[in-house]
């Protein structure tokens, strides 16, 4: 009957969940277990703060608000580097620096920082050259032609400063928790 089939399906799901949890019944998360995404929120917060810092510095430099600066890539320091190093540091501190999770996190952090200082920086340099070519060789460029973004990547120093800014808050957050 349908009721028997439904009960057996529920039983199978519970057995599967128990097997997934090492033979234990699935249970609601405790307050401490609910913080498993704490590293994510820390990294997101650090990236947000660094990006806000760049927007505020831009305001004081040019005496006008450029709200694009709050979301643009590039510039000192690298918010991407700060975010991923905060993430890697916190994961290392909470799960151990010899854990698989730390290794995976550090690997992807290295890719993000390499990309910021290498590939995206090269794309920004090419954009500068293309914009200059358009300005010099086309008298009447299309009115709807948009200039290419040139502030795409980071110098190695901007990535290094961002990485240091990410490690510091992660150490402090781990220490106060």
C-alpha positions in Angstrom: 0.0 0.0 0.0 1.0 3.6 -0.4 1.3 4.2 3.4 3.7 1.2 3.7 5.8 2.4 0.8 6.0 5.9 2.4 7.1 4.5 5.8 9.8 2.4 4.1 11.1 5.4 2.2 11.3 7.5 5.4 13.1 4.6 7.0 15.6 4.4 4.1 16.2 8.1 4.3 16.9 8.0 8.1 19.2 5.0 7.6 21.1 6.9 4.9 21.4 10.0 7.0 22.6 8.0 10.0 25.2 6.3 7.7 26.3 9.7 6.5 26.8 10.9 10.0 28.9 7.9 11.1 26.0 5.8 12.3 24.4 8.5 14.4 20.9 9.8 13.9 20.8 13.2 12.2 20.1 15.9 14.8 19.7 19.7 14.8 22.9 21.7 14.9 24.1 23.1 18.2 25.0 26.8 18.5 28.7 26.0 18.0 28.1 23.8 15.0 26.0 26.5 13.5 29.1 28.6 13.3 30.7 26.4 10.7 30.3 29.1 8.2 32.1 31.6 10.4 35.2 31.5 8.2 33.1 32.4 5.2 31.6 35.4 7.0 35.0 36.5 8.3 36.4 36.4 4.8 33.4 38.2 3.4 33.6 40.9 6.1 37.3 41.5 5.6 36.9 41.9 1.9 34.0 44.3 2.4 36.0 46.4 4.9 39.0 46.6 2.6 36.8 47.5 -0.4 35.1 50.3 1.7 38.5 51.5 2.8 39.5 51.9 -0.9 36.2 53.9 -1.6 36.8 56.2 1.3 40.5 56.8 0.4 39.3 57.6 -3.2 36.9 60.2 -1.7 39.7 61.9 0.3 42.0 61.9 -2.7 39.5 63.4 -5.3 37.1 65.1 -2.9 34.1 63.5 -4.5 32.3 60.2 -4.1 33.0 57.6 -6.7 30.6 54.8 -5.7 32.1 52.5 -8.5 35.3 52.4 -6.4 33.4 50.4 -3.8 33.0 47.6 -6.2 35.8 48.0 -8.7 38.7 45.6 -8.7 42.3 46.7 -8.5 44.1 49.2 -6.3 45.8 49.2 -2.9 45.3 46.9 -1.1 43.9 43.8 -2.7 40.5 42.9 -1.1 40.6 39.6 -2.8 44.0 38.7 -1.2 42.7 40.0 2.2 39.6 37.8 1.9 41.3 34.6 0.9 44.1 34.9 3.4 41.6 35.6 6.2 39.8 32.5 5.1 42.9 30.3 4.8 44.3 31.6 8.2 41.0 31.0 10.0 40.6 27.6 8.5 44.1 26.7 9.5 43.6 28.0 13.0 40.3 26.1 13.6 41.0 22.9 11.6 44.7 22.6 11.8 47.4 23.7 9.4 47.9 20.0 8.4 44.2 19.4 7.6 42.9 18.7 4.1 40.5 21.6 4.3 43.4 24.0 5.0 45.3 22.7 2.1 42.4 23.1 -0.3 41.7 26.6 1.0 45.3 27.6 0.7 45.5 26.2 -2.8 42.6 28.3 -4.0 43.9 31.3 -2.1 47.1 31.1 -4.0 45.2 30.8 -7.3 43.2 33.9 -6.5 46.3 35.9 -5.5 48.2 34.8 -8.6 45.3 35.7 -10.8 45.1 39.2 -9.2 48.8 39.9 -9.7 49.2 38.2 -13.0 46.4 37.6 -15.3 44.1 40.5 -14.3 47.0 42.9 -14.1 48.1 41.9 -17.7 44.5 42.4 -18.9 44.5 45.9 -17.3 47.8 46.8 -19.1 46.3 45.7 -22.4 43.2 47.8 -21.7 45.4 50.9 -21.3 47.1 50.2 -24.6 43.8 49.6 -26.4 42.3 52.8 -25.0 45.3 54.8 -26.1 45.1 53.3 -29.6 41.5 54.2 -29.9 42.2 57.8 -28.7 45.1 58.3 -31.0 43.9 56.6 -34.2 40.2 57.2 -34.3 39.2 60.8 -34.6 35.5 60.2 -34.2 35.1 57.0 -32.1 31.6 55.8 -31.8 29.6 57.8 -29.3 28.5 54.7 -27.6 32.0 53.2 -27.4 33.0 52.5 -23.8 36.5 52.8 -22.6 37.9 49.5 -21.2 38.5 49.2 -17.5 42.2 49.6 -16.8 42.2 49.0 -13.0 41.7 45.3 -13.1 44.6 43.7 -11.3 47.2 44.4 -8.6 50.9 44.8 -8.3 52.6 42.2 -6.2 52.9 44.7 -3.4 49.1 45.4 -3.4 48.5 41.6 -3.2 51.1 41.3 -0.4 49.6 44.1 1.7 46.1 42.6 1.1 47.3 39.2 2.3 48.8 40.7 5.4 45.6 42.6 6.1 43.7 39.3 5.8 45.9 37.3 8.2 45.8 39.9 11.0 42.0 40.0 11.6 41.8 36.3 11.3 44.3 35.9 14.1 42.6 38.5 16.2 39.1 36.9 15.6 40.4 33.5 16.5 42.1 34.8 19.6 38.9 36.6 20.9 36.6 33.7 20.1 
